[in-house]
């Protein structure tokens, strides 16, 4: 999505001159928190390279519920749109390069480029779909079935994400995940 965004803006030289300064590229180390739980999200992040996760703290336990990779936008959408405290944190898992855009600039961008607004809406719908699938999987599937589903649908997770984050995402302990993996 970030490449399409940049290319769309670059296609119009006047618009590129108007908007290029709002696309702030940053290189961040792993375990960098971009948004803390309880903060109001003022930025949307587009991943050029690397991986981010969304997580929250439940009674001192770190619960990961989403991973994002190259090309994807990331924000605490409810906080970003409604100006409410975020229910979760956003953190890098590995060294990551992002492009960050402030809320007001992003809104102006979507007004100037309606095709990007449609692309962003499609992304939000896809996230709702992903959350629905995750919710149903947690209700109907065993931990082993959730792991097998993860391997089938997202093999890149296993290659790039530390086991303790995968276990948290699956709703199990790292020891349980290790047992499941060793049974294969």
Order of alpha helices (4+ residues) and beta strands (2+ residues): alpha-alpha-beta-beta-beta-beta-beta-beta-alpha-beta-beta-alpha-alpha-alpha-alpha-alpha-alpha
